Amino acid sequence: MNRPLSPVTATKNALHSTKSSPLSATPASKLSFADRKAKKENTPPAVLVEGGRSMRNIERPPPGDAPRRDGKSRAKTDLQRKRSAIDFFGDAFGVGESNSAAKERVRGDAIVTAEVKTNVIISDEFTFITELSYHLSTRYQRPVSSIVVTLHHGACMFFGGSFDAAYIMSIFALPSQLQPTTNKRNAALIQKHMEEALGVMPERGLLRFVPTPEENTAHKGKTMAGEIDELERMCSSPAPPTEVGGSGMRTGRKLSVKSLASFRPPSVPVPELTPPASADETLPPIPASPGLPPADAEKVKPEEGPKTAKRKKSFVATIFSRSGSKKEYKPGLTTIRGEGS
Ligand SMILES: O=C(O)c1cc2cc(O)c(O)cc2[nH]1
């Protein structure tokens, strides 16, 4: 009876059944390394499965091997390259979707949020938050009015087995802003900033880049995706009737970014659409009153008296206009009380 062989036995048998080879008469244990190598090269490929059916040869190199340079592999590589380019744009702009003017317009208002939690006690939270906001504004090429930073300091935190100074920072942004290469660069630069601002080495810091799709983020009661849909509907113009009693369906014609500008309320600045992560590391000039552009900041005196709702500000700008004594922004190292490293 033919019992199925185990894969190991099948392989061993295949190695030993090289009758045509002159080396096959000598037991393997008595051969030199070179002989064993020559014998192996003359040996037909091992049958890797039992049952008598031979498998096709495995032609692919194992993972980690340098890619082969024959035409077949090259064609594959080109295809793979094209696929990954499609994946990249798919990731950035939504799979299979066009990058409409409505999307660009709403994405232009995208906010980058950083949530910092640390066990360090920061005596000047205002300075720390403001400096980090400007740093992120540079990193993500967003106006500071589109950056939100929250800080929870003096937290009870056990980090990597100790209570020594440490932090966790979660950065939420659109997936297009948190691409792997951008993250690599920003990881180093943001942790360097944290070391300077907080005195905590990158080893004691954890960054989390959290891509937040348009469906999962909302402002003014609308998700970003909802806002895009709405704008796209507004932008599609009615089709000219082709016949009496025609359907009058909308064409869904896409308008340019320029034509969309008419939908923007006059008080909202035109968004920057610069790509992320290519800027140098220089921080933008920091205005005396954060939340205002540097040029305007010089003209404006700090607010006095209690905060009143005199003019409508963006919800982000309100974060920076605090009543009390901490209005003036003074760049420099943050003073840390307690157990800073
Ligand atoms: O999280 C954001 O960046 C975000 C959400 C959101 C929603 C919305 O309706 C907008 O117009 C902009 C916007 N940005």
The ligand as an SDF file (V2000), in Angstrom:
LIG
                    3D

 14 15  0  0  0  0  0  0  0  0999 V2000
  -11.9050   68.1000   11.0500 O   0  0  0  0  0  0  0  0  0  0  0  0
  -11.7950   68.9300   10.1530 C   0  0  0  0  0  0  0  0  0  0  0  0
  -10.6980   69.2940    9.7530 O   0  0  0  0  0  0  0  0  0  0  0  0
  -12.9950   69.5070    9.5390 C   0  0  0  0  0  0  0  0  0  0  0  0
  -14.2620   69.0550    9.6630 C   0  0  0  0  0  0  0  0  0  0  0  0
  -15.0490   69.8690    8.9070 C   0  0  0  0  0  0  0  0  0  0  0  0
  -16.4140   69.8940    8.6270 C   0  0  0  0  0  0  0  0  0  0  0  0
  -16.9070   70.8610    7.7880 C   0  0  0  0  0  0  0  0  0  0  0  0
  -18.2200   70.9140    7.4840 O   0  0  0  0  0  0  0  0  0  0  0  0
  -16.0560   71.8100    7.2010 C   0  0  0  0  0  0  0  0  0  0  0  0
  -16.5900   72.7250    6.3970 O   0  0  0  0  0  0  0  0  0  0  0  0
  -14.6960   71.7860    7.4520 C   0  0  0  0  0  0  0  0  0  0  0  0
  -14.1990   70.8280    8.3160 C   0  0  0  0  0  0  0  0  0  0  0  0
  -12.9350   70.5650    8.7320 N   0  0  0  0  0  0  0  0  0  0  0  0
  1  2  2  0
  2  3  1  0
  2  4  1  0
  4  5  2  0
  4 14  1  0
  5  6  1  0
  6  7  1  0
  6 13  2  0
  7  8  2  0
  8  9  1  0
  8 10  1  0
 10 11  1  0
 10 12  2  0
 12 13  1  0
 13 14  1  0
M  END
$$$$
